[in-house]
Amino acid sequence: MNEKSRLRRFGYGLAATVVLVVIAGYLFGSLGVTAGLAVGLAGTLLAGGGLGKR
């Protein structure tokens, strides 16, 4: 995977994480924010959107 596609996936993951955190924070409070951040980060990394070299 080249750097451009990795950065694109990172951007999509970041945007999805922000939306997820806002929704979870509204519905579940501070515990939802923490869970939303964890799920968003895990999803970004599993999609291959991390910034590290492979």
PyMOL Python script that loads the backbone (N, CA, C, O; Angstrom):
from pymol import cmd

cmd.read_pdbstr("""\
ATOM      1  N   MET A   1       0.854  -1.165   0.000  1.00  0.00           N
ATOM      2  CA  MET A   1       0.000   0.000   0.000  1.00  0.00           C
ATOM      3  C   MET A   1       0.907   1.237   0.000  1.00  0.00           C
ATOM      4  O   MET A   1       1.842   1.330   0.796  1.00  0.00           O
ATOM      5  N   ASN A   2       0.627   2.159  -0.878  1.00  0.00           N
ATOM      6  CA  ASN A   2       1.467   3.347  -0.945  1.00  0.00           C
ATOM      7  C   ASN A   2       1.056   4.383   0.112  1.00  0.00           C
ATOM      8  O   ASN A   2       0.022   4.252   0.766  1.00  0.00           O
ATOM      9  N   GLU A   3       1.871   5.383   0.251  1.00  0.00           N
ATOM     10  CA  GLU A   3       1.676   6.373   1.311  1.00  0.00           C
ATOM     11  C   GLU A   3       0.416   7.212   1.094  1.00  0.00           C
ATOM     12  O   GLU A   3      -0.233   7.615   2.059  1.00  0.00           O
ATOM     13  N   LYS A   4       0.073   7.475  -0.157  1.00  0.00           N
ATOM     14  CA  LYS A   4      -1.118   8.279  -0.443  1.00  0.00           C
ATOM     15  C   LYS A   4      -2.392   7.565   0.004  1.00  0.00           C
ATOM     16  O   LYS A   4      -3.258   8.177   0.629  1.00  0.00           O
ATOM     17  N   SER A   5      -2.510   6.286  -0.308  1.00  0.00           N
ATOM     18  CA  SER A   5      -3.712   5.553   0.104  1.00  0.00           C
ATOM     19  C   SER A   5      -3.743   5.350   1.613  1.00  0.00           C
ATOM     20  O   SER A   5      -4.817   5.341   2.214  1.00  0.00           O
ATOM     21  N   ARG A   6      -2.569   5.186   2.236  1.00  0.00           N
ATOM     22  CA  ARG A   6      -2.518   5.049   3.691  1.00  0.00           C
ATOM     23  C   ARG A   6      -2.982   6.347   4.363  1.00  0.00           C
ATOM     24  O   ARG A   6      -3.716   6.311   5.350  1.00  0.00           O
ATOM     25  N   LEU A   7      -2.554   7.483   3.826  1.00  0.00           N
ATOM     26  CA  LEU A   7      -2.963   8.773   4.380  1.00  0.00           C
ATOM     27  C   LEU A   7      -4.456   9.014   4.169  1.00  0.00           C
ATOM     28  O   LEU A   7      -5.123   9.582   5.033  1.00  0.00           O
ATOM     29  N   ARG A   8      -4.979   8.584   3.026  1.00  0.00           N
ATOM     30  CA  ARG A   8      -6.414   8.720   2.771  1.00  0.00           C
ATOM     31  C   ARG A   8      -7.215   7.902   3.777  1.00  0.00           C
ATOM     32  O   ARG A   8      -8.207   8.390   4.319  1.00  0.00           O
ATOM     33  N   ARG A   9      -6.800   6.671   4.031  1.00  0.00           N
ATOM     34  CA  ARG A   9      -7.495   5.833   5.014  1.00  0.00           C
ATOM     35  C   ARG A   9      -7.385   6.424   6.413  1.00  0.00           C
ATOM     36  O   ARG A   9      -8.330   6.348   7.198  1.00  0.00           O
ATOM     37  N   PHE A  10      -6.233   7.012   6.727  1.00  0.00           N
ATOM     38  CA  PHE A  10      -6.069   7.666   8.016  1.00  0.00           C
ATOM     39  C   PHE A  10      -7.052   8.833   8.149  1.00  0.00           C
ATOM     40  O   PHE A  10      -7.648   9.022   9.210  1.00  0.00           O
ATOM     41  N   GLY A  11      -7.223   9.606   7.092  1.00  0.00           N
ATOM     42  CA  GLY A  11      -8.164  10.720   7.108  1.00  0.00           C
ATOM     43  C   GLY A  11      -9.605  10.267   7.275  1.00  0.00           C
ATOM     44  O   GLY A  11     -10.367  10.877   8.024  1.00  0.00           O
ATOM     45  N   TYR A  12      -9.980   9.199   6.580  1.00  0.00           N
ATOM     46  CA  TYR A  12     -11.331   8.656   6.728  1.00  0.00           C
ATOM     47  C   TYR A  12     -11.547   8.137   8.146  1.00  0.00           C
ATOM     48  O   TYR A  12     -12.605   8.344   8.741  1.00  0.00           O
ATOM     49  N   GLY A  13     -10.540   7.467   8.674  1.00  0.00           N
ATOM     50  CA  GLY A  13     -10.644   6.956  10.043  1.00  0.00           C
ATOM     51  C   GLY A  13     -10.749   8.073  11.061  1.00  0.00           C
ATOM     52  O   GLY A  13     -11.501   7.968  12.030  1.00  0.00           O
ATOM     53  N   LEU A  14      -9.992   9.151  10.844  1.00  0.00           N
ATOM     54  CA  LEU A  14     -10.045  10.299  11.742  1.00  0.00           C
ATOM     55  C   LEU A  14     -11.429  10.951  11.711  1.00  0.00           C
ATOM     56  O   LEU A  14     -11.984  11.285  12.758  1.00  0.00           O
ATOM     57  N   ALA A  15     -11.976  11.127  10.527  1.00  0.00           N
ATOM     58  CA  ALA A  15     -13.307  11.732  10.406  1.00  0.00           C
ATOM     59  C   ALA A  15     -14.373  10.858  11.051  1.00  0.00           C
ATOM     60  O   ALA A  15     -15.256  11.361  11.745  1.00  0.00           O
ATOM     61  N   ALA A  16     -14.291   9.547  10.823  1.00  0.00           N
ATOM     62  CA  ALA A  16     -15.260   8.629  11.428  1.00  0.00           C
ATOM     63  C   ALA A  16     -15.125   8.623  12.947  1.00  0.00           C
ATOM     64  O   ALA A  16     -16.124   8.525  13.660  1.00  0.00           O
ATOM     65  N   THR A  17     -13.898   8.727  13.442  1.00  0.00           N
ATOM     66  CA  THR A  17     -13.676   8.754  14.890  1.00  0.00           C
ATOM     67  C   THR A  17     -14.293   9.997  15.513  1.00  0.00           C
ATOM     68  O   THR A  17     -14.915   9.916  16.572  1.00  0.00           O
ATOM     69  N   VAL A  18     -14.128  11.134  14.870  1.00  0.00           N
ATOM     70  CA  VAL A  18     -14.700  12.372  15.408  1.00  0.00           C
ATOM     71  C   VAL A  18     -16.220  12.282  15.462  1.00  0.00           C
ATOM     72  O   VAL A  18     -16.829  12.662  16.463  1.00  0.00           O
ATOM     73  N   VAL A  19     -16.830  11.790  14.408  1.00  0.00           N
ATOM     74  CA  VAL A  19     -18.291  11.646  14.386  1.00  0.00           C
ATOM     75  C   VAL A  19     -18.743  10.657  15.457  1.00  0.00           C
ATOM     76  O   VAL A  19     -19.718  10.908  16.166  1.00  0.00           O
ATOM     77  N   LEU A  20     -18.042   9.543  15.572  1.00  0.00           N
ATOM     78  CA  LEU A  20     -18.390   8.523  16.567  1.00  0.00           C
ATOM     79  C   LEU A  20     -18.263   9.071  17.987  1.00  0.00           C
ATOM     80  O   LEU A  20     -19.114   8.798  18.832  1.00  0.00           O
ATOM     81  N   VAL A  21     -17.211   9.838  18.255  1.00  0.00           N
ATOM     82  CA  VAL A  21     -17.006  10.397  19.592  1.00  0.00           C
ATOM     83  C   VAL A  21     -18.098  11.401  19.939  1.00  0.00           C
ATOM     84  O   VAL A  21     -18.581  11.418  21.071  1.00  0.00           O
ATOM     85  N   VAL A  22     -18.487  12.225  18.995  1.00  0.00           N
ATOM     86  CA  VAL A  22     -19.545  13.209  19.259  1.00  0.00           C
ATOM     87  C   VAL A  22     -20.864  12.506  19.556  1.00  0.00           C
ATOM     88  O   VAL A  22     -21.563  12.868  20.503  1.00  0.00           O
ATOM     89  N   ILE A  23     -21.204  11.514  18.760  1.00  0.00           N
ATOM     90  CA  ILE A  23     -22.469  10.794  18.975  1.00  0.00           C
ATOM     91  C   ILE A  23     -22.440  10.019  20.291  1.00  0.00           C
ATOM     92  O   ILE A  23     -23.396  10.066  21.065  1.00  0.00           O
ATOM     93  N   ALA A  24     -21.336   9.303  20.543  1.00  0.00           N
ATOM     94  CA  ALA A  24     -21.233   8.525  21.778  1.00  0.00           C
ATOM     95  C   ALA A  24     -21.202   9.434  23.005  1.00  0.00           C
ATOM     96  O   ALA A  24     -21.775   9.096  24.041  1.00  0.00           O
ATOM     97  N   GLY A  25     -20.544  10.573  22.896  1.00  0.00           N
ATOM     98  CA  GLY A  25     -20.519  11.518  24.003  1.00  0.00           C
ATOM     99  C   GLY A  25     -21.897  12.080  24.305  1.00  0.00           C
ATOM    100  O   GLY A  25     -22.254  12.277  25.467  1.00  0.00           O
ATOM    101  N   TYR A  26     -22.653  12.333  23.277  1.00  0.00           N
ATOM    102  CA  TYR A  26     -24.022  12.841  23.463  1.00  0.00           C
ATOM    103  C   TYR A  26     -24.913  11.786  24.109  1.00  0.00           C
ATOM    104  O   TYR A  26     -25.710  12.092  24.996  1.00  0.00           O
ATOM    105  N   LEU A  27     -24.772  10.551  23.660  1.00  0.00           N
ATOM    106  CA  LEU A  27     -25.649   9.489  24.157  1.00  0.00           C
ATOM    107  C   LEU A  27     -25.202   8.918  25.503  1.00  0.00           C
ATOM    108  O   LEU A  27     -26.042   8.623  26.353  1.00  0.00           O
ATOM    109  N   PHE A  28     -23.889   8.757  25.708  1.00  0.00           N
ATOM    110  CA  PHE A  28     -23.413   8.016  26.875  1.00  0.00           C
ATOM    111  C   PHE A  28     -22.514   8.818  27.805  1.00  0.00           C
ATOM    112  O   PHE A  28     -22.073   8.286  28.824  1.00  0.00           O
ATOM    113  N   GLY A  29     -22.230  10.068  27.497  1.00  0.00           N
ATOM    114  CA  GLY A  29     -21.400  10.882  28.372  1.00  0.00           C
ATOM    115  C   GLY A  29     -19.922  10.581  28.207  1.00  0.00           C
ATOM    116  O   GLY A  29     -19.476  10.154  27.142  1.00  0.00           O
ATOM    117  N   SER A  30     -19.163  10.811  29.281  1.00  0.00           N
ATOM    118  CA  SER A  30     -17.708  10.693  29.193  1.00  0.00           C
ATOM    119  C   SER A  30     -17.252   9.263  28.930  1.00  0.00           C
ATOM    120  O   SER A  30     -16.227   9.060  28.280  1.00  0.00           O
ATOM    121  N   LEU A  31     -17.980   8.281  29.414  1.00  0.00           N
ATOM    122  CA  LEU A  31     -17.627   6.885  29.131  1.00  0.00           C
ATOM    123  C   LEU A  31     -17.787   6.582  27.642  1.00  0.00           C
ATOM    124  O   LEU A  31     -17.007   5.815  27.078  1.00  0.00           O
ATOM    125  N   GLY A  32     -18.777   7.171  27.016  1.00  0.00           N
ATOM    126  CA  GLY A  32     -18.974   7.006  25.579  1.00  0.00           C
ATOM    127  C   GLY A  32     -17.874   7.643  24.758  1.00  0.00           C
ATOM    128  O   GLY A  32     -17.500   7.130  23.703  1.00  0.00           O
ATOM    129  N   VAL A  33     -17.349   8.774  25.244  1.00  0.00           N
ATOM    130  CA  VAL A  33     -16.241   9.434  24.543  1.00  0.00           C
ATOM    131  C   VAL A  33     -15.015   8.534  24.556  1.00  0.00           C
ATOM    132  O   VAL A  33     -14.356   8.358  23.531  1.00  0.00           O
ATOM    133  N   THR A  34     -14.711   7.965  25.720  1.00  0.00           N
ATOM    134  CA  THR A  34     -13.561   7.069  25.833  1.00  0.00           C
ATOM    135  C   THR A  34     -13.732   5.844  24.948  1.00  0.00           C
ATOM    136  O   THR A  34     -12.804   5.457  24.238  1.00  0.00           O
ATOM    137  N   ALA A  35     -14.887   5.245  24.982  1.00  0.00           N
ATOM    138  CA  ALA A  35     -15.151   4.064  24.155  1.00  0.00           C
ATOM    139  C   ALA A  35     -15.118   4.424  22.667  1.00  0.00           C
ATOM    140  O   ALA A  35     -14.604   3.653  21.857  1.00  0.00           O
ATOM    141  N   GLY A  36     -15.656   5.578  22.307  1.00  0.00           N
ATOM    142  CA  GLY A  36     -15.645   6.015  20.914  1.00  0.00           C
ATOM    143  C   GLY A  36     -14.240   6.226  20.387  1.00  0.00           C
ATOM    144  O   GLY A  36     -13.938   5.867  19.249  1.00  0.00           O
ATOM    145  N   LEU A  37     -13.369   6.813  21.219  1.00  0.00           N
ATOM    146  CA  LEU A  37     -11.974   6.999  20.818  1.00  0.00           C
ATOM    147  C   LEU A  37     -11.267   5.659  20.621  1.00  0.00           C
ATOM    148  O   LEU A  37     -10.514   5.479  19.665  1.00  0.00           O
ATOM    149  N   ALA A  38     -11.518   4.724  21.535  1.00  0.00           N
ATOM    150  CA  ALA A  38     -10.880   3.408  21.429  1.00  0.00           C
ATOM    151  C   ALA A  38     -11.342   2.663  20.183  1.00  0.00           C
ATOM    152  O   ALA A  38     -10.528   2.078  19.469  1.00  0.00           O
ATOM    153  N   VAL A  39     -12.627   2.684  19.925  1.00  0.00           N
ATOM    154  CA  VAL A  39     -13.173   1.985  18.754  1.00  0.00           C
ATOM    155  C   VAL A  39     -12.708   2.663  17.464  1.00  0.00           C
ATOM    156  O   VAL A  39     -12.374   1.982  16.495  1.00  0.00           O
ATOM    157  N   GLY A  40     -12.685   3.981  17.443  1.00  0.00           N
ATOM    158  CA  GLY A  40     -12.231   4.705  16.260  1.00  0.00           C
ATOM    159  C   GLY A  40     -10.765   4.448  15.940  1.00  0.00           C
ATOM    160  O   GLY A  40     -10.405   4.258  14.779  1.00  0.00           O
ATOM    161  N   LEU A  41      -9.926   4.443  16.957  1.00  0.00           N
ATOM    162  CA  LEU A  41      -8.513   4.163  16.752  1.00  0.00           C
ATOM    163  C   LEU A  41      -8.301   2.740  16.266  1.00  0.00           C
ATOM    164  O   LEU A  41      -7.528   2.501  15.339  1.00  0.00           O
ATOM    165  N   ALA A  42      -8.985   1.802  16.891  1.00  0.00           N
ATOM    166  CA  ALA A  42      -8.857   0.405  16.473  1.00  0.00           C
ATOM    167  C   ALA A  42      -9.328   0.215  15.031  1.00  0.00           C
ATOM    168  O   ALA A  42      -8.688  -0.498  14.259  1.00  0.00           O
ATOM    169  N   GLY A  43     -10.434   0.846  14.669  1.00  0.00           N
ATOM    170  CA  GLY A  43     -10.934   0.740  13.302  1.00  0.00           C
ATOM    171  C   GLY A  43      -9.985   1.341  12.284  1.00  0.00           C
ATOM    172  O   GLY A  43      -9.799   0.789  11.200  1.00  0.00           O
ATOM    173  N   THR A  44      -9.385   2.470  12.631  1.00  0.00           N
ATOM    174  CA  THR A  44      -8.426   3.115  11.733  1.00  0.00           C
ATOM    175  C   THR A  44      -7.206   2.229  11.520  1.00  0.00           C
ATOM    176  O   THR A  44      -6.753   2.046  10.390  1.00  0.00           O
ATOM    177  N   LEU A  45      -6.684   1.686  12.594  1.00  0.00           N
ATOM    178  CA  LEU A  45      -5.501   0.838  12.485  1.00  0.00           C
ATOM    179  C   LEU A  45      -5.802  -0.464  11.747  1.00  0.00           C
ATOM    180  O   LEU A  45      -4.985  -0.922  10.948  1.00  0.00           O
ATOM    181  N   LEU A  46      -6.959  -1.063  12.003  1.00  0.00           N
ATOM    182  CA  LEU A  46      -7.319  -2.294  11.306  1.00  0.00           C
ATOM    183  C   LEU A  46      -7.559  -2.069   9.816  1.00  0.00           C
ATOM    184  O   LEU A  46      -7.339  -2.969   9.006  1.00  0.00           O
ATOM    185  N   ALA A  47      -8.008  -0.874   9.456  1.00  0.00           N
ATOM    186  CA  ALA A  47      -8.224  -0.561   8.035  1.00  0.00           C
ATOM    187  C   ALA A  47      -6.917  -0.274   7.313  1.00  0.00           C
ATOM    188  O   ALA A  47      -6.910  -0.098   6.094  1.00  0.00           O
ATOM    189  N   GLY A  48      -5.820  -0.226   8.042  1.00  0.00           N
ATOM    190  CA  GLY A  48      -4.531   0.046   7.420  1.00  0.00           C
ATOM    191  C   GLY A  48      -4.227   1.516   7.304  1.00  0.00           C
ATOM    192  O   GLY A  48      -3.419   1.915   6.464  1.00  0.00           O
ATOM    193  N   GLY A  49      -4.855   2.336   8.128  1.00  0.00           N
ATOM    194  CA  GLY A  49      -4.679   3.768   8.032  1.00  0.00           C
ATOM    195  C   GLY A  49      -3.621   4.333   8.946  1.00  0.00           C
ATOM    196  O   GLY A  49      -3.494   5.553   9.051  1.00  0.00           O
ATOM    197  N   GLY A  50      -2.858   3.489   9.611  1.00  0.00           N
ATOM    198  CA  GLY A  50      -1.800   3.994  10.478  1.00  0.00           C
ATOM    199  C   GLY A  50      -0.702   4.666   9.673  1.00  0.00           C
ATOM    200  O   GLY A  50      -0.582   4.436   8.470  1.00  0.00           O
ATOM    201  N   LEU A  51       0.086   5.483  10.319  1.00  0.00           N
ATOM    202  CA  LEU A  51       1.108   6.232   9.614  1.00  0.00           C
ATOM    203  C   LEU A  51       2.454   5.504   9.568  1.00  0.00           C
ATOM    204  O   LEU A  51       3.383   5.978   8.914  1.00  0.00           O
ATOM    205  N   GLY A  52       2.574   4.365  10.247  1.00  0.00           N
ATOM    206  CA  GLY A  52       3.836   3.636  10.264  1.00  0.00           C
ATOM    207  C   GLY A  52       4.079   2.880   8.965  1.00  0.00           C
ATOM    208  O   GLY A  52       3.143   2.578   8.225  1.00  0.00           O
ATOM    209  N   LYS A  53       5.333   2.580   8.697  1.00  0.00           N
ATOM    210  CA  LYS A  53       5.702   1.812   7.492  1.00  0.00           C
ATOM    211  C   LYS A  53       5.473   0.329   7.750  1.00  0.00           C
ATOM    212  O   LYS A  53       5.643  -0.147   8.873  1.00  0.00           O
ATOM    213  N   ARG A  54       5.090  -0.391   6.716  1.00  0.00           N
ATOM    214  CA  ARG A  54       4.903  -1.843   6.829  1.00  0.00           C
ATOM    215  C   ARG A  54       5.823  -2.550   5.906  1.00  0.00           C
ATOM    216  O   ARG A  54       5.819  -3.780   5.852  1.00  0.00           O
TER     217      ARG A  54
END
""", "prot")
cmd.dss("prot")
cmd.show_as("cartoon", "prot")
cmd.util.cbc("prot")
cmd.orient("prot")
